[in-house]
Amino acid sequence: MNAPKHKFRDLLIIERLGSGAMGDVYQCIDQGTGKPIAVKWLHRSGMNKRFIEEARILASIQHPGIAQFIKFEQHDKDAYLVMEYVEGLTLEKLIHHHGKLPETFALKIALQIATALNYLHDRQIIHRDLKASNIKITKTGQVKLLDFGIAKAQFSEKLTADGFVIGSTPYLAPEQFKQDYSPKIDLWALGILIYQMLTGHLPFSASSEIELRAKIQKGDYLSPKIFAPK
């Protein structure tokens, strides 16, 4: 494991949970409290401003449907973000393991996501990267939204270059290709998630990124009846 041990002096690294554009995420034990935590370590110095913005947004919110912020540490060019460790499976893994989910369960998940989004939108915060891999479900069925790496608050500095589209393409709303961001894009992504939970598939399918973007912009989606015929 290529972990930054010298930066995690007070933490016992258990495992690497994943990697993103900005950093790697580890499950750790806080050796001071003995509690499990999630630590996101910045490995791209050029993304420092966005990483700080993620920490600033997370520090400003507290909701049962959002993984809780604990602290942000920065020393020279090194930085890491400490969050609540959420025990459970991502929605992506649940769908992969079970295919389409029962309607009653999918509805409970969708309502919890919608409640968390309502909380964010009331505070002029847009997640902008809502997708199945960024949602964890605990053993008790509690939803936790993760990864605010590209979230945008009302007074966030513009960090995305003109013409550059951020987010995961299968979940992007058509207006995102024009860099038009509003809370509506999170609601579009929620609609994609509901479709995905009820069918086990994504609504837009293509053999290339260009074709996928074109289908999203045209609204050319696969009928759910293909996957759930009566």
KOLMI-724214 format. One record per atom (N, C-alpha, C): residue number from 1; residue in one letter; atom name; x, y, z. Coordinates in pm, whole numbers. Layout:
<pts>
     n   res   atom       px       py       pz
   NUM     A     CA        X        Y        Z
...
</pts>
This chain:
<pts>
     n   res   atom       px       py       pz
     1     M      N       84     -119        0
     1     M     CA        0        0        0
     1     M      C       88      124        0
     2     N      N       72      207     -101
     2     N     CA      153      327     -113
     2     N      C       88      442      -37
     3     A      N       85      431       95
     3     A     CA       17      531      178
     3     A      C      116      632      233
     4     P      N       73      756      251
     4     P     CA      160      861      302
     4     P      C      176      851      453
     5     K      N      250      753      500
     5     K     CA      256      724      643
     5     K      C      305      843      726
     6     H      N      402      918      673
     6     H     CA      455     1029      750
     6     H      C      352     1140      770
     7     K      N      246     1141      687
     7     K     CA      143     1243      700
     7     K      C       31     1196      794
     8     F      N       26     1066      820
     8     F     CA      -80     1009      903
     8     F      C      -23      962     1035
     9     R      N       53     1044     1101
     9     R     CA      126     1001     1221
     9     R      C       34      946     1330
    10     D      N      -84     1008     1346
    10     D     CA     -173      967     1455
    10     D      C     -279      867     1409
    11     L      N     -264      818     1286
    11     L     CA     -367      731     1230
    11     L      C     -311      595     1192
    12     L      N     -389      493     1218
    12     L     CA     -354      357     1177
    12     L      C     -431      325     1051
    13     I      N     -360      306      941
    13     I     CA     -426      280      812
    13     I      C     -472      135      805
    14     I      N     -600      116      776
    14     I     CA     -657      -18      765
    14     I      C     -658      -65      620
    15     E      N     -714       17      533
    15     E     CA     -717      -19      391
    15     E      C     -745      103      305
    16     R      N     -708       90      181
    16     R     CA     -737      194       82
    16     R      C     -877      170       28
    17     L      N     -962      271       36
    17     L     CA    -1101      256       -5
    17     L      C    -1124      292     -151
    18     G      N    -1041      381     -203
    18     G     CA    -1058      420     -343
    18     G      C     -972      539     -379
    19     S      N     -975      575     -507
    19     S     CA     -898      688     -557
    19     S      C     -986      774     -646
    20     G      N     -958      903     -646
    20     G     CA    -1031      996     -730
    20     G      C     -936     1090     -800
    21     A      N     -993     1194     -861
    21     A     CA     -911     1289     -936
    21     A      C     -818     1367     -844
    22     M      N     -862     1390     -721
    22     M     CA     -782     1472     -630
    22     M      C     -699     1392     -532
    23     G      N     -750     1278     -489
    23     G     CA     -677     1207     -384
    23     G      C     -721     1065     -364
    24     D      N     -656     1001     -267
    24     D     CA     -687      864     -228
    24     D      C     -762      867      -96
    25     V      N     -853      773      -78
    25     V     CA     -931      765       45
    25     V      C     -895      636      119
    26     Y      N     -867      651      249
    26     Y     CA     -828      538      332
    26     Y      C     -923      521      450
    27     Q      N     -947      396      486
    27     Q     CA    -1010      370      615
    27     Q      C     -899      365      718
    28     C      N     -913      441      825
    28     C     CA     -810      448      929
    28     C      C     -873      434     1067
    29     I      N     -789      414     1164
    29     I     CA     -828      420     1305
    29     I      C     -757      540     1366
    30     D      N     -834      628     1428
    30     D     CA     -775      739     1502
    30     D      C     -717      681     1630
    31     Q      N     -585      679     1641
    31     Q     CA     -521      613     1755
    31     Q      C     -542      689     1886
    32     G      N     -591      813     1877
    32     G     CA     -622      888     1998
    32     G      C     -757      849     2056
    33     T      N     -854      821     1967
    33     T     CA     -989      788     2013
    33     T      C    -1025      641     1993
    34     G      N     -950      573     1905
    34     G     CA     -981      433     1875
    34     G      C    -1097      417     1778
    35     K      N    -1145      528     1721
    35     K     CA    -1261      523     1633
    35     K      C    -1220      512     1486
    36     P      N    -1299      440     1407
    36     P     CA    -1271      433     1263
    36     P      C    -1307      565     1195
    37     I      N    -1227      607     1100
    37     I     CA    -1251      731     1025
    37     I      C    -1213      708      880
    38     A      N    -1257      798      794
    38     A     CA    -1217      796      653
    38     A      C    -1127      917      631
    39     V      N    -1015      896      564
    39     V     CA     -919     1004      540
    39     V      C     -896     1017      390
    40     K      N     -919     1136      339
    40     K     CA     -894     1166      198
    40     K      C     -767     1247      190
    41     W      N     -666     1193      126
    41     W     CA     -535     1257      116
    41     W      C     -518     1316      -23
    42     L      N     -484     1443      -30
    42     L     CA     -463     1510     -157
    42     L      C     -331     1467     -219
    43     H      N     -335     1409     -339
    43     H     CA     -211     1368     -404
    43     H      C     -179     1450     -529
    44     R      N     -265     1550     -559
    44     R     CA     -238     1639     -673
    44     R      C     -235     1783     -624
    45     S      N     -116     1838     -614
    45     S     CA     -100     1973     -559
    45     S      C     -177     2077     -639
    46     G      N     -195     2052     -768
    46     G     CA     -267     2147     -851
    46     G      C     -416     2157     -819
    47     M      N     -467     2063     -739
    47     M     CA     -608     2061     -702
    47     M      C     -629     2116     -562
    48     N      N     -530     2184     -508
    48     N     CA     -535     2228     -369
    48     N      C     -654     2320     -341
    49     K      N     -682     2415     -432
    49     K     CA     -792     2508     -410
    49     K      C     -926     2435     -403
    50     R      N     -945     2337     -492
    50     R     CA    -1070     2262     -492
    50     R      C    -1082     2177     -366
    51     F      N     -969     2124     -319
    51     F     CA     -968     2041     -199
    51     F      C    -1007     2126      -77
    52     I      N     -952     2246      -68
    52     I     CA     -985     2337       41
    52     I      C    -1133     2376       35
    53     E      N    -1184     2396      -87
    53     E     CA    -1325     2430     -103
    53     E      C    -1415     2315      -57
    54     E      N    -1375     2191      -87
    54     E     CA    -1450     2075      -39
    54     E      C    -1456     2076      113
    55     A      N    -1342     2099      178
    55     A     CA    -1338     2102      324
    55     A      C    -1425     2215      379
    56     R      N    -1421     2332      314
    56     R     CA    -1499     2447      360
    56     R      C    -1649     2417      354
    57     I      N    -1692     2355      244
    57     I     CA    -1834     2322      229
    57     I      C    -1876     2218      332
    58     L      N    -1796     2113      348
    58     L     CA    -1830     2007      442
    58     L      C    -1835     2058      586
    59     A      N    -1746     2149      620
    59     A     CA    -1743     2204      756
    59     A      C    -1866     2289      785
    60     S      N    -1936     2334      680
    60     S     CA    -2051     2422      697
    60     S      C    -2183     2347      706
    61     I      N    -2180     2216      690
    61     I     CA    -2305     2139      687
    61     I      C    -2303     2024      787
    62     Q      N    -2421     1986      831
    62     Q     CA    -2436     1871      919
    62     Q      C    -2576     1813      899
    63     H      N    -2580     1691      850
    63     H     CA    -2708     1628      819
    63     H      C    -2690     1476      830
    64     P      N    -2791     1406      882
    64     P     CA    -2778     1260      897
    64     P      C    -2759     1185      766
    65     G      N    -2794     1249      654
    65     G     CA    -2779     1184      525
    65     G      C    -2650     1220      454
    66     I      N    -2558     1286      524
    66     I     CA    -2430     1327      465
    66     I      C    -2318     1285      559
    67     A      N    -2215     1219      506
    67     A     CA    -2102     1177      589
    67     A      C    -2045     1299      663
    68     Q      N    -2025     1283      793
    68     Q     CA    -1990     1397      878
    68     Q      C    -1843     1438      865
    69     F      N    -1823     1566      849
    69     F     CA    -1688     1625      848
    69     F      C    -1630     1623      990
    70     I      N    -1501     1589     1001
    70     I     CA    -1434     1590     1131
    70     I      C    -1328     1700     1137
    71     K      N    -1235     1699     1042
    71     K     CA    -1134     1804     1042
    71     K      C    -1060     1807      908
    72     F      N     -989     1918      887
    72     F     CA     -906     1935      769
    72     F      C     -767     1976      817
    73     E      N     -664     1909      767
    73     E     CA     -526     1938      807
    73     E      C     -445     1976      683
    74     Q      N     -365     2081      695
    74     Q     CA     -279     2122      586
    74     Q      C     -144     2165      640
    75     H      N      -39     2107      584
    75     H     CA       98     2141      624
    75     H      C      179     2162      497
    76     D      N      213     2287      469
    76     D     CA      281     2322      344
    76     D      C      195     2276      226
    77     K      N      246     2184      143
    77     K     CA      171     2137       27
    77     K      C       90     2012       57
    78     D      N      104     1958      176
    78     D     CA       33     1836      212
    78     D      C     -100     1869      280
    79     A      N     -204     1796      241
    79     A     CA     -335     1821      300
    79     A      C     -415     1692      306
    80     Y      N     -496     1678      410
    80     Y     CA     -589     1566      414
    80     Y      C     -716     1604      489
    81     L      N     -822     1536      452
    81     L     CA     -956     1562      501
    81     L      C    -1002     1441      580
    82     V      N    -1049     1462      701
    82     V     CA    -1093     1352      787
    82     V      C    -1246     1356      798
    83     M      N    -1307     1240      769
    83     M     CA    -1452     1229      769
    83     M      C    -1497     1110      852
    84     E      N    -1624     1109      884
    84     E     CA    -1688      992      943
    84     E      C    -1667      873      851
    85     Y      N    -1631      757      907
    85     Y     CA    -1624      635      826
    85     Y      C    -1762      571      827
    86     V      N    -1817      549      709
    86     V     CA    -1950      491      696
    86     V      C    -1939      342      665
    87     E      N    -1985      260      756
    87     E     CA    -1983      115      737
    87     E      C    -2103       77      650
    88     G      N    -2077       10      541
    88     G     CA    -2185      -30      454
    88     G      C    -2138      -49      311
    89     L      N    -2233      -60      219
    89     L     CA    -2203      -78       78
    89     L      C    -2246       46        0
    90     T      N    -2174       75     -107
    90     T     CA    -2221      183     -194
    90     T      C    -2345      135     -268
    91     L      N    -2425      230     -312
    91     L     CA    -2543      196     -390
    91     L      C    -2502      124     -518
    92     E      N    -2388      162     -573
    92     E     CA    -2336       96     -693
    92     E      C    -2316      -53     -669
    93     K      N    -2256      -88     -556
    93     K     CA    -2230     -229     -525
    93     K      C    -2361     -304     -497
    94     L      N    -2456     -237     -432
    94     L     CA    -2586     -301     -407
    94     L      C    -2655     -338     -537
    95     I      N    -2654     -244     -631
    95     I     CA    -2718     -270     -760
    95     I      C    -2642     -377     -837
    96     H      N    -2509     -373     -828
    96     H     CA    -2427     -474     -897
    96     H      C    -2455     -614     -842
    97     H      N    -2470     -624     -710
    97     H     CA    -2492     -754     -645
    97     H      C    -2633     -807     -666
    98     H      N    -2733     -717     -664
    98     H     CA    -2872     -760     -663
    98     H      C    -2948     -730     -792
    99     G      N    -2889     -654     -884
    99     G     CA    -2964     -612    -1000
    99     G      C    -3065     -506     -957
   100     K      N    -3183     -508    -1014
   100     K     CA    -3282     -408     -973
   100     K      C    -3323     -432     -828
   101     L      N    -3349     -321     -757
   101     L     CA    -3383     -328     -616
   101     L      C    -3535     -328     -598
   102     P      N    -3586     -385     -489
   102     P     CA    -3731     -382     -463
   102     P      C    -3782     -238     -461
   103     E      N    -3901     -216     -514
   103     E     CA    -3953      -80     -527
   103     E      C    -3962       -9     -393
   104     T      N    -4008      -78     -288
   104     T     CA    -4022      -13     -158
   104     T      C    -3887       30     -103
   105     F      N    -3784      -53     -124
   105     F     CA    -3649      -19      -77
   105     F      C    -3593       97     -158
   106     A      N    -3612       92     -291
   106     A     CA    -3564      199     -378
   106     A      C    -3629      332     -341
   107     L      N    -3757      328     -306
   107     L     CA    -3829      449     -268
   107     L      C    -3771      508     -139
   108     K      N    -3740      422      -43
   108     K     CA    -3681      468       83
   108     K      C    -3546      534       59
   109     I      N    -3467      474      -28
   109     I     CA    -3335      530      -60
   109     I      C    -3352      665     -131
   110     A      N    -3442      670     -229
   110     A     CA    -3464      793     -306
   110     A      C    -3511      907     -216
   111     L      N    -3600      876     -122
   111     L     CA    -3652      980      -31
   111     L      C    -3542     1034       59
   112     Q      N    -3454      947      104
   112     Q     CA    -3343      992      188
   112     Q      C    -3245     1080      109
   113     I      N    -3217     1039      -15
   113     I     CA    -3129     1121      -99
   113     I      C    -3194     1257     -124
   114     A      N    -3324     1257     -154
   114     A     CA    -3395     1382     -180
   114     A      C    -3394     1473      -57
   115     T      N    -3407     1416       61
   115     T     CA    -3404     1494      185
   115     T      C    -3267     1560      205
   116     A      N    -3161     1484      179
   116     A     CA    -3025     1539      191
   116     A      C    -3002     1649       87
   117     L      N    -3051     1628      -36
   117     L     CA    -3037     1729     -141
   117     L      C    -3115     1855     -105
   118     N      N    -3234     1838      -50
   118     N     CA    -3313     1954       -9
   118     N      C    -3238     2038       94
   119     Y      N    -3172     1968      187
   119     Y     CA    -3091     2037      288
   119     Y      C    -2978     2117      222
   120     L      N    -2909     2055      128
   120     L     CA    -2799     2121       59
   120     L      C    -2849     2241      -23
   121     H      N    -2955     2219      -99
   121     H     CA    -3006     2323     -187
   121     H      C    -3060     2443     -110
   122     D      N    -3116     2417        8
   122     D     CA    -3160     2527       94
   122     D      C    -3044     2616      136
   123     R      N    -2924     2560      131
   123     R     CA    -2803     2635      169
   123     R      C    -2721     2675       46
   124     Q      N    -2785     2671      -70
   124     Q     CA    -2724     2710     -198
   124     Q      C    -2598     2627     -228
   125     I      N    -2603     2498     -195
   125     I     CA    -2493     2406     -225
   125     I      C    -2542     2303     -326
   126     I      N    -2466     2284     -433
   126     I     CA    -2497     2184     -534
   126     I      C    -2391     2076     -527
   127     H      N    -2431     1951     -519
   127     H     CA    -2334     1842     -507
   127     H      C    -2255     1825     -636
   128     R      N    -2323     1820     -749
   128     R     CA    -2266     1813     -885
   128     R      C    -2200     1679     -921
   129     D      N    -2198     1584     -829
   129     D     CA    -2138     1454     -863
   129     D      C    -2216     1341     -797
   130     L      N    -2349     1356     -800
   130     L     CA    -2435     1254     -741
   130     L      C    -2438     1131     -832
   131     K      N    -2394     1018     -779
   131     K     CA    -2393      893     -855
   131     K      C    -2392      777     -757
   132     A      N    -2415      657     -808
   132     A     CA    -2432      540     -721
   132     A      C    -2309      510     -637
   133     S      N    -2190      538     -689
   133     S     CA    -2068      510     -614
   133     S      C    -2040      614     -505
   134     N      N    -2113      726     -508
   134     N     CA    -2096      831     -407
   134     N      C    -2206      829     -302
   135     I      N    -2277      717     -295
   135     I     CA    -2383      700     -195
   135     I      C    -2360      568     -123
   136     K      N    -2354      575        9
   136     K     CA    -2338      453       88
   136     K      C    -2466      423      164
   137     I      N    -2495      295      175
   137     I     CA    -2612      249      249
   137     I      C    -2563      166      367
   138     T      N    -2600      204      488
   138     T     CA    -2558      128      606
   138     T      C    -2644        4      622
   139     K      N    -2608      -80      717
   139     K     CA    -2683     -204      742
   139     K      C    -2826     -175      786
   140     T      N    -2848      -58      844
   140     T     CA    -2983      -21      890
   140     T      C    -3063       50      781
   141     G      N    -3003       67      663
   141     G     CA    -3073      132      553
   141     G      C    -3058      283      549
   142     Q      N    -2964      337      628
   142     Q     CA    -2940      480      629
   142     Q      C    -2854      520      509
   143     V      N    -2896      624      440
   143     V     CA    -2822      677      325
   143     V      C    -2721      781      372
   144     K      N    -2601      778      312
   144     K     CA    -2498      878      339
   144     K      C    -2440      925      207
   145     L      N    -2452     1054      177
   145     L     CA    -2389     1110       58
   145     L      C    -2241     1132       85
   146     L      N    -2158     1095      -14
   146     L     CA    -2014     1107       -2
   146     L      C    -1957     1198     -111
   147     D      N    -1830     1231      -98
   147     D     CA    -1749     1297     -200
   147     D      C    -1807     1430     -251
   148     F      N    -1766     1536     -184
   148     F     CA    -1807     1671     -223
   148     F      C    -1693     1742     -297
   149     G      N    -1612     1663     -367
   149     G     CA    -1493     1716     -433
   149     G      C    -1519     1821     -538
   150     I      N    -1637     1817     -603
   150     I     CA    -1668     1919     -703
   150     I      C    -1797     1994     -667
   151     A      N    -1835     1984     -540
   151     A     CA    -1955     2057     -495
   151     A      C    -1932     2207     -509
   152     K      N    -2043     2280     -524
   152     K     CA    -2035     2425     -544
   152     K      C    -2132     2495     -450
   153     A      N    -2080     2591     -373
   153     A     CA    -2164     2673     -287
   153     A      C    -2192     2806     -356
   154     Q      N    -2279     2886     -296
   154     Q     CA    -2322     3011     -359
   154     Q      C    -2204     3103     -391
   155     F      N    -2108     3111     -301
   155     F     CA    -1997     3204     -321
   155     F      C    -1865     3132     -350
   156     S      N    -1875     3010     -401
   156     S     CA    -1753     2936     -437
   156     S      C    -1679     3006     -551
   157     E      N    -1548     3002     -543
   157     E     CA    -1466     3055     -652
   157     E      C    -1482     2966     -774
   158     K      N    -1482     3027     -893
   158     K     CA    -1491     2948    -1017
   158     K      C    -1359     2874    -1037
   159     L      N    -1365     2739    -1033
   159     L     CA    -1245     2659    -1043
   159     L      C    -1242     2571    -1167
   160     T      N    -1350     2574    -1245
   160     T     CA    -1358     2492    -1366
   160     T      C    -1331     2578    -1489
   161     A      N    -1236     2536    -1570
   161     A     CA    -1202     2611    -1691
   161     A      C    -1318     2612    -1789
   162     D      N    -1333     2720    -1864
   162     D     CA    -1438     2731    -1965
   162     D      C    -1428     2616    -2065
   163     G      N    -1543     2555    -2095
   163     G     CA    -1547     2446    -2191
   163     G      C    -1518     2309    -2134
   164     F      N    -1483     2304    -2005
   164     F     CA    -1449     2176    -1942
   164     F      C    -1569     2128    -1860
   165     V      N    -1612     2005    -1886
   165     V     CA    -1729     1948    -1818
   165     V      C    -1682     1858    -1704
   166     I      N    -1735     1882    -1584
   166     I     CA    -1699     1798    -1470
   166     I      C    -1817     1710    -1430
   167     G      N    -1785     1599    -1364
   167     G     CA    -1888     1505    -1322
   167     G      C    -1876     1375    -1398
   168     S      N    -1960     1281    -1361
   168     S     CA    -1961     1149    -1425
   168     S      C    -2066     1149    -1537
   169     T      N    -2022     1127    -1659
   169     T     CA    -2108     1147    -1776
   169     T      C    -2245     1080    -1769
   170     P      N    -2257      952    -1728
   170     P     CA    -2390      889    -1728
   170     P      C    -2493      960    -1641
   171     Y      N    -2447     1043    -1546
   171     Y     CA    -2538     1112    -1454
   171     Y      C    -2552     1260    -1484
   172     L      N    -2486     1310    -1589
   172     L     CA    -2488     1452    -1620
   172     L      C    -2622     1493    -1681
   173     A      N    -2668     1611    -1639
   173     A     CA    -2786     1671    -1701
   173     A      C    -2742     1741    -1830
   174     P      N    -2833     1755    -1928
   174     P     CA    -2795     1818    -2056
   174     P      C    -2730     1955    -2040
   175     E      N    -2779     2036    -1945
   175     E     CA    -2724     2172    -1932
   175     E      C    -2581     2175    -1880
   176     Q      N    -2536     2064    -1819
   176     Q     CA    -2399     2062    -1769
   176     Q      C    -2296     2066    -1881
   177     F      N    -2334     2024    -2001
   177     F     CA    -2242     2029    -2114
   177     F      C    -2218     2173    -2158
   178     K      N    -2304     2264    -2109
   178     K     CA    -2287     2407    -2136
   178     K      C    -2239     2480    -2011
   179     Q      N    -2196     2404    -1911
   179     Q     CA    -2151     2459    -1783
   179     Q      C    -2259     2544    -1717
   180     D      N    -2383     2499    -1731
   180     D     CA    -2497     2566    -1667
   180     D      C    -2533     2483    -1544
   181     Y      N    -2498     2534    -1426
   181     Y     CA    -2516     2458    -1302
   181     Y      C    -2623     2520    -1214
   182     S      N    -2716     2439    -1171
   182     S     CA    -2819     2481    -1077
   182     S      C    -2858     2357     -997
   183     P      N    -2936     2373     -890
   183     P     CA    -2980     2255     -813
   183     P      C    -3051     2150     -899
   184     K      N    -3105     2192    -1013
   184     K     CA    -3177     2099    -1099
   184     K      C    -3089     1984    -1147
   185     I      N    -2957     2007    -1158
   185     I     CA    -2871     1900    -1208
   185     I      C    -2862     1785    -1107
   186     D      N    -2871     1817     -978
   186     D     CA    -2873     1712     -876
   186     D      C    -3003     1633     -884
   187     L      N    -3112     1701     -916
   187     L     CA    -3241     1632     -927
   187     L      C    -3243     1541    -1051
   188     W      N    -3178     1586    -1158
   188     W     CA    -3164     1500    -1276
   188     W      C    -3088     1373    -1237
   189     A      N    -2977     1391    -1166
   189     A     CA    -2897     1275    -1124
   189     A      C    -2978     1183    -1034
   190     L      N    -3063     1239     -949
   190     L     CA    -3150     1156     -865
   190     L      C    -3244     1074     -952
   191     G      N    -3296     1136    -1057
   191     G     CA    -3382     1061    -1149
   191     G      C    -3308      945    -1214
   192     I      N    -3182      967    -1250
   192     I     CA    -3100      860    -1306
   192     I      C    -3084      747    -1204
   193     L      N    -3061      784    -1078
   193     L     CA    -3044      685     -972
   193     L      C    -3172      603     -950
   194     I      N    -3286      669     -954
   194     I     CA    -3414      597     -937
   194     I      C    -3432      496    -1051
   195     Y      N    -3406      540    -1173
   195     Y     CA    -3413      450    -1289
   195     Y      C    -3318      331    -1268
   196     Q      N    -3197      361    -1225
   196     Q     CA    -3094      259    -1206
   196     Q      C    -3134      159    -1098
   197     M      N    -3192      209     -988
   197     M     CA    -3234      120     -879
   197     M      C    -3348       28     -922
   198     L      N    -3440       80    -1003
   198     L     CA    -3559        3    -1040
   198     L      C    -3537      -92    -1158
   199     T      N    -3433      -66    -1238
   199     T     CA    -3408     -152    -1354
   199     T      C    -3276     -229    -1346
   200     G      N    -3183     -179    -1264
   200     G     CA    -3050     -240    -1259
   200     G      C    -2958     -188    -1368
   201     H      N    -3003      -89    -1445
   201     H     CA    -2926      -36    -1557
   201     H      C    -2932      117    -1558
   202     L      N    -2841      177    -1634
   202     L     CA    -2844      321    -1657
   202     L      C    -2934      351    -1777
   203     P      N    -3001      465    -1778
   203     P     CA    -3096      494    -1887
   203     P      C    -3032      529    -2021
   204     F      N    -2909      579    -2018
   204     F     CA    -2842      615    -2143
   204     F      C    -2728      518    -2170
   205     S      N    -2731      458    -2287
   205     S     CA    -2630      359    -2324
   205     S      C    -2570      396    -2458
   206     A      N    -2435      385    -2468
   206     A     CA    -2366      420    -2593
   206     A      C    -2232      350    -2598
   207     S      N    -2175      343    -2716
   207     S     CA    -2047      275    -2735
   207     S      C    -1928      370    -2724
   208     S      N    -1956      500    -2711
   208     S     CA    -1848      597    -2698
   208     S      C    -1895      715    -2612
   209     E      N    -1799      791    -2561
   209     E     CA    -1830      908    -2479
   209     E      C    -1907     1012    -2562
   210     I      N    -1868     1033    -2685
   210     I     CA    -1933     1132    -2772
   210     I      C    -2079     1094    -2796
   211     E      N    -2101      965    -2825
   211     E     CA    -2237      918    -2849
   211     E      C    -2322      929    -2723
   212     L      N    -2261      898    -2608
   212     L     CA    -2333      905    -2481
   212     L      C    -2378     1049    -2452
   213     R      N    -2289     1143    -2473
   213     R     CA    -2323     1284    -2450
   213     R      C    -2435     1329    -2544
   214     A      N    -2429     1285    -2668
   214     A     CA    -2532     1323    -2765
   214     A      C    -2668     1268    -2724
   215     K      N    -2671     1144    -2677
   215     K     CA    -2798     1084    -2635
   215     K      C    -2856     1155    -2513
   216     I      N    -2770     1194    -2419
   216     I     CA    -2817     1267    -2302
   216     I      C    -2876     1401    -2343
   217     Q      N    -2809     1470    -2431
   217     Q     CA    -2857     1602    -2475
   217     Q      C    -2988     1593    -2552
   218     K      N    -3010     1481    -2621
   218     K     CA    -3135     1460    -2696
   218     K      C    -3244     1399    -2609
   219     G      N    -3206     1347    -2491
   219     G     CA    -3302     1277    -2408
   219     G      C    -3336     1139    -2464
   220     D      N    -3244     1081    -2537
   220     D     CA    -3264      952    -2603
   220     D      C    -3227      838    -2508
   221     Y      N    -3319      808    -2414
   221     Y     CA    -3292      706    -2313
   221     Y      C    -3363      574    -2346
   222     L      N    -3317      468    -2282
   222     L     CA    -3378      337    -2300
   222     L      C    -3505      328    -2217
   223     S      N    -3612      280    -2275
   223     S     CA    -3737      264    -2201
   223     S      C    -3717      164    -2086
   224     P      N    -3760      196    -1966
   224     P     CA    -3745      101    -1854
   224     P      C    -3823      -28    -1878
   225     K      N    -3919      -25    -1969
   225     K     CA    -3997     -146    -1998
   225     K      C    -3908     -256    -2056
   226     I      N    -3796     -217    -2116
   226     I     CA    -3702     -316    -2171
   226     I      C    -3647     -405    -2060
   227     F      N    -3624     -345    -1942
   227     F     CA    -3565     -417    -1831
   227     F      C    -3666     -469    -1732
   228     A      N    -3786     -412    -1734
   228     A     CA    -3888     -455    -1639
   228     A      C    -4022     -471    -1710
   229     P      N    -4028     -565    -1806
   229     P     CA    -4153     -585    -1881
   229     P      C    -4263     -639    -1792
   230     K      N    -4386     -600    -1823
   230     K     CA    -4500     -649    -1744
   230     K      C    -4543     -786    -1796
</pts>
